[in-house]
Structure formats: C-alpha cells, structure tokens
C-alpha cells in the first residue's frame, strides 16, 4: 500500500517531529488505496476534511525537512535506489556535450551577428559593396586587357592603359564603395566624333590631358613639365556639351573613369565623408591612369563661408589636401597620373582654392553659326530629309540656342512626318500595325516651326536668347578674366 510505504519513509526522517507525523496522517486519510483499482483523484471525505484542517494548522516545514521529504519521495518512486552505471555516466556526458554544442551554435550564429550589427550597423552594406566592386573591377580589367583587334599587346601605350594586377586590387570598405562609381570606357556611347563645334577644345584636351595621361613615355624627357595637369575645368551655360566632353574624354583615353556623385561622399556618420574622399584618391592611385569627374562641381566644392557646417568644411579641406598630394612624385620620380575633371555652369560659386588647383580651364560657350551648322549635320546625318530642306536657314534661326536646345528642336521636327502619316492612316481606316518607317516623308524646313506652323520656335528662341544674354556676357567676362 502506498500509504503505509509513505508512513515508513517519513518515519525514517530525523528528527520525526509533529509536523511530519501530521503530514503522514494527511497522506493516509486523503489517499486511501484500493488494490483492485488504480489510484485516482479522490474527493476528501468529512474525516479527510478534518485532517486537512489539522494539516493546515501544522507549522511550516523548514528547508532541511523539505529536502529530506523530497528525497523520500524520490525513493518512493524508485529513483533513489537505482545506482548509476557506466552507461548512465556516458548518457550524462552526452547530454552535457549536447547542451554545450547548442550554446556554442547559438553564440556563433545569433549572438555574434547581433554583436557585429551593434558594433558596425553598415557591415552588410560594406560586404555587398565589396562583392559588387570585385565583380565590377574584374570586368573593367578584362576590358582593358582585351584591347582592340590587331593591336600590339607589347606596345608601351597599351601597357600603360592596362589595369593593375589582381594582387594590387586589395581595397578597403570605403574604396569598395567608390569603386562602384567607376565607368567602363566601352560602356560610354559618346566619342569625340559625336561632338560638333568643339574641335578646338577637343584638340587641346587631347594634347594637354589625354596624351600625357595615357602615354607618359612620350613626355618623360621633360619630367613633370609635360605631365598632365592635376585639374581641368569645363565651364559655360547649360546644355553646351560639357558633360558630353567629359564622357568623350573617358572613352577616348581608356583611363579609369570615376564618375563621382555628391551622394557617394555624403555619409550620416561623422568622419565617414572624409574617409570616402580619401578613398577616392587612394583608389585612383591604384587604378591610374585615372580621371575623377565631378559634374556640377560648384555643389561639392563651392566657396567656403563662415556659417558653413563643420562637416562640409572638413570634406573640402580633405579634398584639397589630397588633391595637392597628386603633384608629389612616386618612387620612380614621376607624378601620379590622376586628373580631376570638373564641369559647372556657376563658376563664380567655386572656391578660389579649387580654381587654383585646376590650371586648365576650357570655356564651353553657346555655339557660333559654324558650330551650329556642324551640330545640325551631326544630329541629322542618319535622318531622312526632304530635298528642299535648308540647313543654312535652320542654322540662322537657331542663333543663341545651345547644343541641347538644337537637338530637342530636331527631335520635335522629326516627329512631324510621323504624326502626319499616322493621322492620314487613321483617317483612311487602315490598321496601325501596317505602318512602316519607309512610308514617312523626309523632314522639311517648316517642321522646325512647331505643330501649328506659326513660327513658334522663333518666338521661343527669341525669348531664350534674351534671357541668356546676360548669362553669356558673364561667361565671356570670366573668359577674359582668366586669360
């Protein structure tokens, strides 16, 4: 009987005080056992209720008594009499080892990642940038090393344009972010032959920038005197071809081209912008010959003012300090083959110290009559024109327009034959799917005067020309001031 066993076990407890005897009586009275039925939950009787009251009135068990009671209950269940063998110890060891392995796994996969995230919140971004930069630079290097068909791989000029060796492309996390801004020359669709009216500037860019940068062996006899300038500035009204010139320089030179955006060197963490600026020049040194292009440079390196934010002033100071370092010679005694190329239509807003570091300045002003004729010929060379179309007349009426404005005027004029044929086709009830470009007529001179033919382009051009007159005079004054 379970009750008798409980009494004998409780009697073994030392010392057998009144509280334990009351507990034993409570167990016997409230748990009568029938040998024919298994023990179940039993509803206490009146006698058992009295025993419960007596049990409730007993003093609280002390800690030592409770431990002895729990040990006795363990004997009751048969757990205390079983001795541990070798298999039990092995099972315990396996259990402990499993718990330790689980702890190590959790610490390695969860706690470590959480700790790294708290220590470096941008770790994932830097890792993605590293992988993307590695793939991007690999493609750039393959494109440089491939060369053109029939080109001698041992040629000195070709060797100077090749990318660095793989072991030299060990980049830090900031250089990886800047490497994503590099542009492959073969990805740029614009060359010098696609730019009209700027032949004089193109020739000077080739002689003073591209050739010294990509073929230093031809200019080494005069040491630094014939080296490429550390900075080149293209300035002039909007839409005159400054950005196109920069793209053409990147394509024709074959040098590493870093198209630096403002957002790239702007970071939320204090001091990271300075590190990104330093990474721009360190990456350019590893990838030289290199061109660092900054469009709208006045927004990045504008005039410093007393009320300027401290972080912005530090970025400009860091940029100028590293820029001055480009003129220092390397171990072979030659200056770094790195050029900072900037473009702006607000030259007055650029800091004077920045202008001093850009000795080559090219004004890209509104095109002259001859330049407009050349631009029109380039734009319309693959376009069907009417036999009576007059390039000379369009050249005359587009006076004061920029190259971008002329291109948009040609685009609108090219749509006139398309609209005309489609309207006639719809009016005749024919299917639009049967239209082919061969059915379109050529561009006529009157197509340049708007849809309603009221000389709209002349009026718009006159208004634009009047608005740009003062701006153009400012650029001309700056050209005279810069010499």
LUMDO-162072 format. One record per residue (C-alpha): residue number from 0; residue in one letter; x, y, z. Coordinates in nm, 3 decimals. Each point is the difference from the previous one (the first is absolute). Example, Ala and Ser with C-alpha at 12.3 -4.5 7.8 and 13.67 -1.06 7.14 Angstrom:
<nodes>
<node 0; A; <1.230; -0.450; 0.780>>
<node 1; S; <0.137; 0.344; -0.066>>
</nodes>
This chain:
<nodes>
<node 0; X; <0.000; 0.000; 0.000>>
<node 1; X; <0.130; 0.347; -0.092>>
<node 2; X; <-0.123; 0.151; 0.325>>
<node 3; X; <0.188; -0.248; 0.220>>
<node 4; X; <0.316; 0.046; -0.204>>
<node 5; X; <-0.028; 0.376; 0.037>>
<node 6; X; <-0.034; -0.037; 0.376>>
<node 7; X; <0.307; -0.221; 0.027>>
<node 8; X; <0.203; 0.239; -0.216>>
<node 9; X; <-0.105; 0.303; 0.195>>
<node 10; X; <0.080; -0.182; 0.323>>
<node 11; X; <0.361; -0.032; -0.116>>
<node 12; X; <0.037; 0.377; -0.010>>
<node 13; X; <0.208; 0.137; 0.286>>
<node 14; X; <-0.129; 0.148; 0.215>>
<node 15; X; <-0.363; -0.127; -0.024>>
<node 16; X; <-0.180; 0.316; 0.121>>
<node 17; X; <-0.373; 0.064; 0.027>>
<node 18; X; <-0.019; 0.175; -0.339>>
<node 19; X; <0.118; -0.309; -0.185>>
<node 20; X; <-0.238; -0.225; 0.194>>
<node 21; X; <-0.287; 0.228; -0.091>>
<node 22; X; <0.110; -0.014; -0.364>>
<node 23; X; <0.002; -0.380; 0.006>>
<node 24; X; <-0.346; -0.016; 0.148>>
<node 25; X; <-0.123; 0.241; -0.267>>
<node 26; X; <0.138; -0.220; -0.277>>
<node 27; X; <-0.164; -0.315; 0.147>>
<node 28; X; <-0.338; 0.158; 0.065>>
<node 29; X; <-0.029; 0.182; -0.335>>
<node 30; X; <0.140; -0.275; -0.223>>
<node 31; X; <-0.159; -0.336; 0.086>>
<node 32; X; <0.113; -0.257; -0.251>>
<node 33; X; <-0.211; -0.281; -0.137>>
<node 34; X; <0.205; -0.291; -0.125>>
<node 35; X; <-0.254; -0.076; -0.270>>
<node 36; X; <0.005; 0.348; -0.153>>
<node 37; X; <0.292; 0.227; -0.090>>
<node 38; X; <0.043; 0.317; 0.203>>
<node 39; X; <-0.208; 0.294; -0.127>>
<node 40; X; <-0.090; 0.345; 0.120>>
<node 41; X; <-0.203; -0.044; 0.315>>
<node 42; X; <-0.260; 0.236; 0.142>>
<node 43; X; <0.076; 0.051; 0.368>>
<node 44; X; <-0.257; -0.127; 0.248>>
<node 45; X; <-0.108; 0.163; 0.322>>
<node 46; X; <0.279; -0.172; 0.188>>
<node 47; X; <0.251; 0.101; -0.260>>
<node 48; X; <-0.128; 0.354; 0.022>>
<node 49; X; <0.073; -0.004; 0.369>>
<node 50; X; <0.346; -0.131; -0.079>>
<node 51; X; <0.047; 0.280; -0.251>>
<node 52; X; <-0.085; 0.252; 0.267>>
<node 53; X; <0.249; -0.167; 0.228>>
<node 54; X; <0.260; 0.006; -0.277>>
<node 55; X; <-0.063; 0.366; -0.067>>
<node 56; X; <0.051; 0.071; 0.367>>
<node 57; X; <0.342; -0.169; 0.006>>
<node 58; X; <0.311; 0.219; -0.001>>
<node 59; X; <0.184; 0.073; -0.324>>
<node 60; X; <0.269; -0.251; -0.096>>
<node 61; X; <0.358; 0.118; 0.030>>
<node 62; X; <0.234; -0.012; -0.299>>
<node 63; X; <0.193; -0.302; 0.124>>
<node 64; X; <-0.319; -0.192; 0.073>>
<node 65; X; <-0.129; 0.079; -0.350>>
<node 66; X; <0.319; -0.133; -0.158>>
<node 67; X; <-0.029; -0.324; 0.197>>
<node 68; X; <-0.365; -0.026; -0.100>>
<node 69; X; <0.080; 0.040; -0.368>>
<node 70; X; <0.274; -0.262; 0.030>>
<node 71; X; <-0.246; -0.241; 0.156>>
<node 72; X; <-0.246; 0.063; -0.283>>
<node 73; X; <0.278; -0.085; -0.242>>
<node 74; X; <0.051; -0.332; 0.177>>
<node 75; X; <-0.375; -0.053; -0.021>>
<node 76; X; <0.019; 0.027; -0.378>>
<node 77; X; <0.292; -0.241; -0.014>>
<node 78; X; <0.253; 0.255; -0.128>>
<node 79; X; <0.224; 0.017; 0.299>>
<node 80; X; <0.065; -0.375; 0.025>>
<node 81; X; <0.134; -0.022; -0.356>>
<node 82; X; <0.378; 0.031; -0.016>>
<node 83; X; <0.159; 0.173; -0.300>>
<node 84; X; <0.207; -0.217; -0.221>>
<node 85; X; <0.250; 0.075; -0.275>>
<node 86; X; <-0.280; 0.042; -0.254>>
<node 87; X; <-0.172; 0.257; 0.219>>
<node 88; X; <0.319; 0.203; 0.030>>
<node 89; X; <0.046; -0.017; -0.378>>
<node 90; X; <-0.356; 0.118; -0.049>>
<node 91; X; <0.061; 0.291; 0.237>>
<node 92; X; <0.317; 0.093; -0.186>>
<node 93; X; <-0.185; -0.008; -0.333>>
<node 94; X; <-0.271; 0.219; 0.144>>
<node 95; X; <0.251; 0.254; 0.130>>
<node 96; X; <0.192; -0.005; -0.329>>
<node 97; X; <-0.321; 0.058; -0.195>>
<node 98; X; <-0.092; 0.295; 0.218>>
<node 99; X; <0.346; 0.149; -0.042>>
<node 100; X; <-0.013; -0.046; -0.379>>
<node 101; X; <-0.340; 0.166; -0.009>>
<node 102; X; <0.136; 0.294; 0.198>>
<node 103; X; <0.299; 0.036; -0.232>>
<node 104; X; <-0.228; -0.012; -0.306>>
<node 105; X; <-0.231; 0.265; 0.140>>
<node 106; X; <0.292; 0.222; 0.099>>
<node 107; X; <0.164; -0.032; -0.340>>
<node 108; X; <-0.305; 0.045; -0.221>>
<node 109; X; <-0.220; 0.235; 0.196>>
<node 110; X; <0.189; 0.179; 0.272>>
<node 111; X; <0.305; 0.069; -0.219>>
<node 112; X; <-0.213; 0.139; -0.284>>
<node 113; X; <-0.190; 0.216; 0.248>>
<node 114; X; <0.325; 0.125; 0.149>>
<node 115; X; <0.145; 0.077; -0.343>>
<node 116; X; <-0.317; 0.183; -0.101>>
<node 117; X; <0.013; 0.216; 0.311>>
<node 118; X; <0.373; 0.066; -0.047>>
<node 119; X; <-0.024; 0.070; -0.377>>
<node 120; X; <-0.354; 0.075; -0.126>>
<node 121; X; <0.124; 0.040; -0.359>>
<node 122; X; <0.183; -0.332; -0.010>>
<node 123; X; <-0.249; -0.160; -0.239>>
<node 124; X; <0.015; 0.299; -0.233>>
<node 125; X; <0.379; -0.009; -0.006>>
<node 126; X; <0.000; -0.374; -0.071>>
<node 127; X; <-0.237; 0.043; -0.294>>
<node 128; X; <0.211; 0.287; -0.130>>
<node 129; X; <0.312; -0.217; 0.024>>
<node 130; X; <-0.152; -0.277; -0.211>>
<node 131; X; <-0.143; 0.241; -0.257>>
<node 132; X; <0.324; 0.195; -0.023>>
<node 133; X; <0.202; -0.319; -0.049>>
<node 134; X; <-0.220; -0.110; -0.290>>
<node 135; X; <-0.006; 0.350; -0.147>>
<node 136; X; <0.377; 0.046; 0.010>>
<node 137; X; <0.055; -0.344; -0.147>>
<node 138; X; <-0.214; 0.094; -0.298>>
<node 139; X; <0.181; 0.331; -0.040>>
<node 140; X; <0.340; -0.169; 0.007>>
<node 141; X; <-0.104; -0.259; -0.258>>
<node 142; X; <-0.126; 0.276; -0.227>>
<node 143; X; <0.330; 0.185; 0.025>>
<node 144; X; <0.217; -0.306; -0.050>>
<node 145; X; <-0.203; -0.119; -0.300>>
<node 146; X; <0.101; 0.291; -0.219>>
<node 147; X; <-0.102; 0.050; -0.358>>
<node 148; X; <0.042; -0.249; -0.285>>
<node 149; X; <0.343; 0.022; -0.156>>
<node 150; X; <0.146; 0.206; 0.283>>
<node 151; X; <0.346; -0.093; 0.124>>
<node 152; X; <-0.026; -0.116; 0.360>>
<node 153; X; <0.364; 0.092; 0.066>>
<node 154; X; <-0.051; 0.362; -0.102>>
<node 155; X; <0.100; 0.246; 0.273>>
<node 156; X; <-0.314; 0.209; -0.032>>
<node 157; X; <-0.216; -0.311; 0.024>>
<node 158; X; <0.192; -0.122; 0.304>>
<node 159; X; <-0.048; 0.336; 0.172>>
<node 160; X; <-0.377; -0.027; -0.040>>
<node 161; X; <-0.032; -0.348; 0.141>>
<node 162; X; <-0.159; -0.050; 0.336>>
<node 163; X; <0.202; -0.092; 0.306>>
<node 164; X; <0.083; -0.357; 0.086>>
<node 165; X; <-0.252; -0.196; 0.208>>
<node 166; X; <0.223; 0.003; 0.307>>
<node 167; X; <0.006; 0.381; -0.011>>
<node 168; X; <-0.379; 0.023; 0.023>>
<node 169; X; <-0.023; -0.038; 0.376>>
<node 170; X; <-0.260; 0.261; 0.092>>
<node 171; X; <-0.136; 0.108; 0.336>>
<node 172; X; <-0.370; 0.042; 0.073>>
<node 173; X; <-0.004; 0.366; -0.109>>
<node 174; X; <0.188; -0.065; -0.323>>
<node 175; X; <-0.255; -0.269; -0.083>>
<node 176; X; <-0.276; 0.260; 0.018>>
<node 177; X; <0.191; 0.235; -0.230>>
<node 178; X; <0.084; -0.283; -0.242>>
<node 179; X; <-0.370; -0.032; -0.079>>
<node 180; X; <0.019; 0.350; -0.154>>
<node 181; X; <0.254; -0.109; -0.261>>
<node 182; X; <-0.118; -0.006; -0.361>>
<node 183; X; <0.138; -0.230; -0.268>>
<node 184; X; <0.108; 0.191; -0.313>>
<node 185; X; <-0.181; -0.249; -0.223>>
<node 186; X; <-0.326; 0.080; 0.181>>
<node 187; X; <0.015; 0.367; -0.107>>
<node 188; X; <-0.174; 0.050; -0.337>>
<node 189; X; <0.146; 0.347; -0.068>>
<node 190; X; <0.333; 0.075; -0.163>>
<node 191; X; <0.166; 0.312; -0.134>>
<node 192; X; <-0.146; -0.070; -0.344>>
<node 193; X; <-0.351; 0.038; 0.144>>
<node 194; X; <0.064; 0.356; 0.121>>
<node 195; X; <-0.037; 0.282; -0.247>>
<node 196; X; <0.134; 0.352; 0.013>>
<node 197; X; <0.257; -0.056; 0.278>>
<node 198; X; <0.295; -0.116; -0.209>>
<node 199; X; <0.240; 0.256; 0.149>>
<node 200; X; <-0.073; -0.109; 0.357>>
<node 201; X; <0.020; -0.367; -0.099>>
<node 202; X; <0.344; 0.046; -0.155>>
<node 203; X; <0.132; 0.177; 0.308>>
<node 204; X; <-0.146; -0.265; 0.231>>
<node 205; X; <0.177; -0.269; -0.199>>
<node 206; X; <0.335; 0.177; 0.002>>
<node 207; X; <0.006; 0.123; 0.360>>
<node 208; X; <-0.199; -0.265; 0.186>>
<node 209; X; <-0.058; -0.330; -0.180>>
<node 210; X; <0.342; -0.056; -0.158>>
<node 211; X; <0.208; 0.085; 0.313>>
<node 212; X; <-0.237; -0.210; 0.209>>
<node 213; X; <-0.003; -0.313; -0.213>>
<node 214; X; <0.340; 0.020; -0.172>>
<node 215; X; <0.245; 0.127; 0.262>>
<node 216; X; <0.297; -0.151; -0.183>>
<node 217; X; <-0.038; 0.271; -0.268>>
<node 218; X; <0.019; 0.279; 0.257>>
<node 219; X; <0.251; -0.141; 0.248>>
<node 220; X; <0.298; 0.190; -0.143>>
<node 221; X; <-0.119; 0.326; 0.162>>
<node 222; X; <-0.093; -0.156; 0.336>>
<node 223; X; <-0.300; 0.170; 0.165>>
<node 224; X; <-0.015; 0.291; -0.246>>
<node 225; X; <-0.188; -0.201; -0.263>>
<node 226; X; <-0.208; -0.207; 0.237>>
<node 227; X; <-0.378; 0.020; -0.004>>
<node 228; X; <-0.147; 0.283; 0.209>>
<node 229; X; <-0.140; -0.094; 0.338>>
<node 230; X; <-0.334; 0.166; -0.076>>
<node 231; X; <-0.208; 0.098; -0.303>>
<node 232; X; <-0.315; 0.214; 0.012>>
<node 233; X; <-0.272; 0.019; -0.266>>
<node 234; X; <-0.234; 0.293; 0.055>>
<node 235; X; <-0.274; 0.172; -0.195>>
<node 236; X; <-0.379; 0.028; -0.038>>
<node 237; X; <-0.215; -0.311; 0.043>>
<node 238; X; <-0.043; -0.231; -0.297>>
<node 239; X; <0.317; 0.097; -0.186>>
<node 240; X; <0.177; -0.338; 0.017>>
<node 241; X; <0.209; 0.002; 0.319>>
<node 242; X; <-0.119; -0.339; 0.121>>
<node 243; X; <0.025; -0.142; -0.352>>
<node 244; X; <0.363; 0.113; -0.015>>
<node 245; X; <0.071; -0.174; 0.331>>
<node 246; X; <-0.159; -0.322; -0.125>>
<node 247; X; <0.199; 0.018; -0.322>>
<node 248; X; <0.324; 0.054; 0.194>>
<node 249; X; <-0.076; -0.313; 0.204>>
<node 250; X; <-0.070; -0.207; -0.310>>
<node 251; X; <0.289; 0.121; -0.213>>
<node 252; X; <0.263; -0.009; 0.274>>
<node 253; X; <-0.078; -0.351; 0.121>>
<node 254; X; <0.101; 0.110; 0.350>>
<node 255; X; <-0.181; -0.106; 0.313>>
<node 256; X; <-0.296; 0.237; 0.026>>
<node 257; X; <-0.153; 0.072; 0.342>>
<node 258; X; <-0.332; 0.179; -0.043>>
<node 259; X; <-0.025; 0.145; 0.350>>
<node 260; X; <-0.348; 0.092; 0.125>>
<node 261; X; <-0.077; 0.226; 0.293>>
<node 262; X; <-0.199; -0.270; 0.175>>
<node 263; X; <0.297; -0.237; -0.010>>
<node 264; X; <0.216; 0.216; 0.228>>
<node 265; X; <-0.288; 0.100; 0.229>>
<node 266; X; <-0.036; -0.228; 0.302>>
<node 267; X; <-0.213; 0.017; 0.314>>
<node 268; X; <0.285; -0.097; 0.231>>
<node 269; X; <0.234; 0.276; 0.109>>
<node 270; X; <0.340; -0.036; -0.167>>
<node 271; X; <-0.105; -0.256; -0.261>>
<node 272; X; <-0.024; 0.265; -0.272>>
<node 273; X; <0.367; 0.083; 0.052>>
<node 274; X; <0.088; -0.368; -0.024>>
<node 275; X; <-0.195; -0.029; -0.325>>
<node 276; X; <0.183; 0.300; -0.145>>
<node 277; X; <0.330; -0.162; 0.095>>
<node 278; X; <-0.119; -0.323; -0.162>>
<node 279; X; <-0.067; 0.187; -0.327>>
<node 280; X; <0.365; 0.094; -0.037>>
<node 281; X; <0.144; -0.324; 0.138>>
<node 282; X; <-0.211; -0.199; -0.248>>
<node 283; X; <0.104; 0.233; -0.283>>
<node 284; X; <0.366; -0.065; 0.087>>
<node 285; X; <-0.055; -0.374; -0.017>>
<node 286; X; <-0.188; 0.027; -0.331>>
<node 287; X; <0.210; 0.269; -0.171>>
<node 288; X; <-0.007; 0.138; -0.257>>
<node 289; X; <-0.327; 0.127; 0.140>>
<node 290; X; <-0.243; 0.288; -0.049>>
<node 291; X; <-0.220; 0.120; 0.286>>
<node 292; X; <-0.302; 0.175; -0.152>>
<node 293; X; <-0.222; 0.226; 0.213>>
<node 294; X; <-0.303; 0.141; -0.179>>
<node 295; X; <-0.141; 0.320; 0.152>>
<node 296; X; <0.320; 0.038; 0.198>>
<node 297; X; <-0.124; 0.325; 0.153>>
<node 298; X; <-0.247; -0.200; 0.213>>
<node 299; X; <0.280; -0.211; 0.150>>
<node 300; X; <0.291; 0.242; 0.017>>
<node 301; X; <-0.174; 0.337; 0.019>>
<node 302; X; <0.129; 0.310; 0.171>>
<node 303; X; <0.065; -0.049; 0.371>>
<node 304; X; <-0.199; 0.228; 0.229>>
<node 305; X; <0.012; 0.078; 0.371>>
<node 306; X; <-0.347; -0.144; 0.067>>
<node 307; X; <0.073; -0.325; -0.180>>
<node 308; X; <-0.047; -0.331; 0.180>>
<node 309; X; <0.316; -0.142; 0.153>>
<node 310; X; <-0.030; -0.333; -0.182>>
<node 311; X; <-0.025; 0.170; -0.341>>
<node 312; X; <0.308; 0.211; 0.067>>
<node 313; X; <0.196; -0.306; 0.110>>
<node 314; X; <-0.091; -0.186; -0.320>>
<node 315; X; <0.123; 0.290; -0.215>>
<node 316; X; <0.322; 0.030; 0.199>>
<node 317; X; <0.061; -0.375; -0.029>>
<node 318; X; <-0.066; 0.011; -0.375>>
<node 319; X; <0.243; 0.286; -0.059>>
<node 320; X; <0.271; -0.157; 0.217>>
<node 321; X; <-0.016; -0.328; -0.190>>
<node 322; X; <-0.022; 0.185; -0.329>>
<node 323; X; <0.329; 0.175; 0.074>>
<node 324; X; <0.153; -0.341; 0.064>>
<node 325; X; <-0.055; -0.095; -0.364>>
<node 326; X; <0.289; 0.223; -0.104>>
<node 327; X; <0.247; -0.189; 0.219>>
<node 328; X; <0.224; -0.250; -0.175>>
<node 329; X; <-0.015; -0.373; 0.056>>
<node 330; X; <0.291; -0.238; 0.054>>
<node 331; X; <0.097; 0.026; -0.368>>
<node 332; X; <0.013; 0.380; 0.013>>
<node 333; X; <-0.313; 0.053; -0.214>>
<node 334; X; <-0.316; 0.177; 0.120>>
<node 335; X; <-0.322; -0.193; 0.035>>
<node 336; X; <-0.199; -0.037; -0.322>>
<node 337; X; <-0.328; 0.121; 0.149>>
<node 338; X; <-0.213; 0.289; -0.126>>
<node 339; X; <-0.298; 0.161; 0.172>>
<node 340; X; <-0.246; 0.107; -0.270>>
<node 341; X; <-0.281; 0.235; 0.101>>
<node 342; X; <-0.297; 0.153; -0.180>>
<node 343; X; <-0.215; 0.292; 0.112>>
<node 344; X; <-0.226; 0.277; -0.124>>
<node 345; X; <0.059; 0.208; 0.316>>
<node 346; X; <0.371; 0.062; 0.001>>
<node 347; X; <-0.036; 0.299; 0.234>>
<node 348; X; <-0.121; -0.233; 0.278>>
<node 349; X; <0.314; -0.216; -0.002>>
<node 350; X; <0.253; 0.060; 0.276>>
<node 351; X; <0.308; 0.191; -0.109>>
<node 352; X; <0.230; -0.267; 0.141>>
<node 353; X; <-0.175; -0.257; -0.221>>
<node 354; X; <0.038; 0.219; -0.308>>
<node 355; X; <0.372; 0.030; 0.072>>
<node 356; X; <0.030; -0.379; -0.003>>
<node 357; X; <-0.159; -0.015; -0.348>>
<node 358; X; <0.254; 0.177; -0.223>>
<node 359; X; <-0.169; -0.113; -0.323>>
<node 360; X; <-0.332; 0.177; -0.051>>
<node 361; X; <-0.203; -0.040; -0.318>>
<node 362; X; <-0.298; 0.231; -0.064>>
<node 363; X; <-0.280; -0.187; -0.174>>
<node 364; X; <-0.224; 0.283; -0.115>>
<node 365; X; <-0.304; 0.017; -0.227>>
<node 366; X; <0.082; -0.125; -0.352>>
<node 367; X; <0.079; 0.239; -0.279>>
<node 368; X; <-0.162; -0.016; -0.343>>
<node 369; X; <0.261; -0.240; -0.133>>
<node 370; X; <-0.025; -0.214; 0.313>>
<node 371; X; <-0.380; -0.012; -0.032>>
<node 372; X; <0.033; -0.116; -0.360>>
<node 373; X; <0.236; -0.277; 0.109>>
<node 374; X; <-0.236; -0.102; 0.284>>
<node 375; X; <-0.298; -0.018; -0.239>>
<node 376; X; <0.197; -0.211; -0.247>>
<node 377; X; <0.096; -0.248; 0.273>>
<node 378; X; <-0.351; -0.024; 0.141>>
<node 379; X; <-0.171; -0.043; -0.339>>
<node 380; X; <0.260; -0.222; -0.167>>
<node 381; X; <-0.210; -0.317; 0.041>>
<node 382; X; <-0.339; 0.169; -0.044>>
<node 383; X; <-0.201; 0.011; -0.322>>
<node 384; X; <-0.032; 0.359; -0.123>>
<node 385; X; <-0.197; 0.164; -0.278>>
<node 386; X; <0.200; 0.106; -0.310>>
<node 387; X; <-0.101; 0.360; 0.064>>
<node 388; X; <0.103; -0.004; 0.365>>
<node 389; X; <0.228; 0.299; 0.077>>
<node 390; X; <0.266; -0.055; 0.265>>
<node 391; X; <0.121; 0.357; -0.048>>
<node 392; X; <-0.337; 0.147; 0.089>>
<node 393; X; <-0.035; -0.215; 0.313>>
<node 394; X; <0.356; 0.097; 0.096>>
<node 395; X; <-0.102; 0.364; -0.022>>
<node 396; X; <-0.323; -0.024; 0.201>>
<node 397; X; <0.160; -0.201; 0.281>>
<node 398; X; <0.234; 0.284; 0.099>>
<node 399; X; <0.042; 0.016; 0.377>>
<node 400; X; <-0.108; -0.359; 0.055>>
<node 401; X; <0.218; -0.253; 0.175>>
<node 402; X; <0.090; -0.336; -0.146>>
<node 403; X; <-0.259; -0.167; 0.222>>
<node 404; X; <-0.271; 0.242; -0.119>>
<node 405; X; <0.088; -0.068; -0.364>>
<node 406; X; <-0.022; -0.375; 0.057>>
<node 407; X; <-0.346; 0.032; 0.156>>
<node 408; X; <-0.114; 0.220; -0.291>>
<node 409; X; <0.117; -0.269; -0.243>>
<node 410; X; <-0.183; -0.264; 0.203>>
<node 411; X; <-0.327; 0.194; -0.021>>
<node 412; X; <0.048; 0.056; -0.373>>
<node 413; X; <0.064; -0.373; -0.057>>
<node 414; X; <-0.336; -0.078; 0.163>>
<node 415; X; <-0.193; 0.214; -0.250>>
<node 416; X; <0.012; -0.254; -0.291>>
<node 417; X; <-0.096; -0.281; 0.240>>
<node 418; X; <-0.302; 0.186; 0.136>>
<node 419; X; <-0.109; 0.104; -0.348>>
<node 420; X; <0.008; -0.351; -0.144>>
<node 421; X; <-0.170; -0.158; 0.303>>
<node 422; X; <-0.288; 0.246; -0.019>>
<node 423; X; <-0.049; -0.068; -0.370>>
<node 424; X; <0.021; -0.374; 0.063>>
<node 425; X; <-0.265; 0.012; 0.273>>
<node 426; X; <-0.227; 0.219; -0.213>>
<node 427; X; <0.009; -0.257; -0.281>>
<node 428; X; <-0.107; -0.276; 0.241>>
<node 429; X; <0.314; -0.211; -0.042>>
<node 430; X; <0.159; -0.203; 0.278>>
<node 431; X; <0.277; 0.170; 0.197>>
<node 432; X; <0.200; -0.325; 0.007>>
<node 433; X; <0.070; 0.028; -0.375>>
<node 434; X; <0.200; 0.324; 0.036>>
<node 435; X; <0.373; -0.020; -0.086>>
<node 436; X; <0.267; 0.273; 0.022>>
<node 437; X; <0.046; -0.008; -0.379>>
<node 438; X; <-0.338; 0.171; -0.036>>
<node 439; X; <0.113; 0.312; 0.185>>
<node 440; X; <0.107; 0.303; -0.200>>
<node 441; X; <0.322; 0.188; 0.067>>
<node 442; X; <0.035; 0.292; 0.238>>
<node 443; X; <-0.087; 0.337; -0.149>>
<node 444; X; <0.113; 0.344; 0.104>>
<node 445; X; <-0.348; 0.099; 0.120>>
<node 446; X; <-0.004; -0.296; 0.239>>
<node 447; X; <0.229; 0.200; 0.229>>
<node 448; X; <-0.266; 0.265; 0.059>>
<node 449; X; <-0.235; -0.191; 0.227>>
<node 450; X; <-0.309; -0.206; -0.059>>
<node 451; X; <-0.214; 0.299; -0.101>>
<node 452; X; <0.262; 0.155; -0.226>>
<node 453; X; <-0.020; 0.345; 0.161>>
<node 454; X; <0.372; 0.056; 0.044>>
<node 455; X; <-0.015; -0.127; 0.359>>
<node 456; X; <0.362; -0.108; 0.008>>
<node 457; X; <0.110; 0.351; -0.100>>
<node 458; X; <-0.202; 0.158; 0.282>>
<node 459; X; <0.122; -0.253; 0.255>>
<node 460; X; <0.355; 0.041; -0.119>>
<node 461; X; <-0.025; 0.378; 0.020>>
<node 462; X; <-0.124; -0.020; 0.360>>
<node 463; X; <0.276; -0.246; 0.097>>
<node 464; X; <0.264; 0.205; -0.176>>
<node 465; X; <-0.105; 0.314; 0.188>>
<node 466; X; <0.008; -0.183; 0.333>>
<node 467; X; <0.343; -0.151; -0.069>>
<node 468; X; <0.159; 0.321; -0.120>>
<node 469; X; <0.101; 0.120; 0.347>>
<node 470; X; <0.123; -0.348; 0.099>>
<node 471; X; <0.206; -0.029; -0.316>>
<node 472; X; <0.158; 0.339; 0.068>>
<node 473; X; <0.100; -0.124; 0.347>>
<node 474; X; <0.176; -0.301; -0.151>>
<node 475; X; <0.175; 0.219; -0.256>>
<node 476; X; <0.119; 0.229; 0.279>>
<node 477; X; <0.132; -0.303; 0.189>>
<node 478; X; <0.185; -0.118; -0.312>>
<node 479; X; <0.169; 0.338; -0.028>>
<node 480; X; <0.079; 0.001; 0.373>>
<node 481; X; <0.158; -0.346; -0.012>>
<node 482; X; <0.203; 0.099; -0.301>>
</nodes>
